[in-house]
Amino acid sequence: MKTPPCLMIVAQDERRVERHWRDERGAWRHGEATGECVMPVPHPGPTELTLAEIYEVL
């Protein structure tokens, strides 16, 4: 089964997004953004999203 290159978990009770992604070797990595940060998104991109853009669609 193929896994997604990136998984984002968006908090409902605060402005916070957790991002889990696979690096070049296939190992899972983790990062977290709060406030007005920019999150890199590898698919379909690469591209970047601000937290404001992520929460705008919720």
Phi and psi restraints in degrees (value plus and minus 20) as a CYANA .aco file:
   2 LYS   PHI    -102.4   -62.4
   2 LYS   PSI     117.0   157.0
   3 THR   PHI    -120.7   -80.7
   3 THR   PSI     133.7   173.7
   4 PRO   PHI     -88.4   -48.4
   4 PRO   PSI     131.9   171.9
   5 PRO   PHI     -92.2   -52.2
   5 PRO   PSI     -39.7     0.3
   6 CYS   PHI    -173.6  -133.6
   6 CYS   PSI     119.3   159.3
   7 LEU   PHI    -148.2  -108.2
   7 LEU   PSI     108.5   148.5
   8 MET   PHI    -137.7   -97.7
   8 MET   PSI     110.2   150.2
   9 ILE   PHI    -130.9   -90.9
   9 ILE   PSI      96.8   136.8
  10 VAL   PHI    -122.2   -82.2
  10 VAL   PSI     101.1   141.1
  11 ALA   PHI     -90.6   -50.6
  11 ALA   PSI     123.2   163.2
  12 GLN   PHI    -113.5   -73.5
  12 GLN   PSI     -45.4    -5.4
  13 ASP   PHI    -120.7   -80.7
  13 ASP   PSI     -23.7    16.3
  14 GLU   PHI    -176.3  -136.3
  14 GLU   PSI     144.1   184.1
  15 ARG   PHI    -105.0   -65.0
  15 ARG   PSI      67.8   107.8
  16 ARG   PHI    -172.0  -132.0
  16 ARG   PSI     115.9   155.9
  17 VAL   PHI    -149.9  -109.9
  17 VAL   PSI     108.9   148.9
  18 GLU   PHI    -118.2   -78.2
  18 GLU   PSI     117.6   157.6
  19 ARG   PHI    -144.2  -104.2
  19 ARG   PSI     108.8   148.8
  20 HIS   PHI    -137.9   -97.9
  20 HIS   PSI     110.7   150.7
  21 TRP   PHI    -167.3  -127.3
  21 TRP   PSI     141.0   181.0
  22 ARG   PHI    -115.9   -75.9
  22 ARG   PSI     114.1   154.1
  23 ASP   PHI    -103.5   -63.5
  23 ASP   PSI    -193.5  -153.5
  24 GLU   PHI     -80.0   -40.0
  24 GLU   PSI     -48.3    -8.3
  25 ARG   PHI    -111.1   -71.1
  25 ARG   PSI     -23.9    16.1
  26 GLY   PHI      74.5   114.5
  26 GLY   PSI     -17.2    22.8
  27 ALA   PHI    -101.0   -61.0
  27 ALA   PSI     121.6   161.6
  28 TRP   PHI     -95.4   -55.4
  28 TRP   PSI     118.1   158.1
  29 ARG   PHI    -143.4  -103.4
  29 ARG   PSI     144.6   184.6
  30 HIS   PHI    -158.6  -118.6
  30 HIS   PSI     120.9   160.9
  31 GLY   PHI    -167.3  -127.3
  31 GLY   PSI     139.3   179.3
  32 GLU   PHI    -157.0  -117.0
  32 GLU   PSI     121.4   161.4
  33 ALA   PHI    -148.8  -108.8
  33 ALA   PSI     122.8   162.8
  34 THR   PHI    -156.3  -116.3
  34 THR   PSI     145.6   185.6
  35 GLY   PHI      48.2    88.2
  35 GLY   PSI    -145.3  -105.3
  36 GLU   PHI    -130.7   -90.7
  36 GLU   PSI      17.7    57.7
  37 CYS   PHI     -94.5   -54.5
  37 CYS   PSI     147.7   187.7
  38 VAL   PHI    -134.3   -94.3
  38 VAL   PSI     112.1   152.1
  39 MET   PHI    -127.0   -87.0
  39 MET   PSI     103.7   143.7
  40 PRO   PHI     -91.4   -51.4
  40 PRO   PSI     117.9   157.9
  41 VAL   PHI    -147.3  -107.3
  41 VAL   PSI      95.8   135.8
  42 PRO   PHI     -98.4   -58.4
  42 PRO   PSI     -32.5     7.5
  43 HIS   PHI    -152.4  -112.4
  43 HIS   PSI     113.8   153.8
  44 PRO   PHI    -103.0   -63.0
  44 PRO   PSI     -17.8    22.2
  45 GLY   PHI     -74.7   -34.7
  45 GLY   PSI    -153.8  -113.8
  46 PRO   PHI     -94.9   -54.9
  46 PRO   PSI     130.0   170.0
  47 THR   PHI    -171.1  -131.1
  47 THR   PSI     158.6   198.6
  48 GLU   PHI    -152.4  -112.4
  48 GLU   PSI     127.7   167.7
  49 LEU   PHI    -148.3  -108.3
  49 LEU   PSI     117.6   157.6
  50 THR   PHI    -102.0   -62.0
  50 THR   PSI     139.9   179.9
  51 LEU   PHI     -82.4   -42.4
  51 LEU   PSI     -54.0   -14.0
  52 ALA   PHI     -80.3   -40.3
  52 ALA   PSI     -60.8   -20.8
  53 GLU   PHI     -87.0   -47.0
  53 GLU   PSI     -59.3   -19.3
  54 ILE   PHI     -84.6   -44.6
  54 ILE   PSI     -67.4   -27.4
  55 TYR   PHI     -94.9   -54.9
  55 TYR   PSI     -38.4     1.6
  56 GLU   PHI     -83.9   -43.9
  56 GLU   PSI     -52.6   -12.6
  57 VAL   PHI    -110.0   -70.0
  57 VAL   PSI     -23.9    16.1
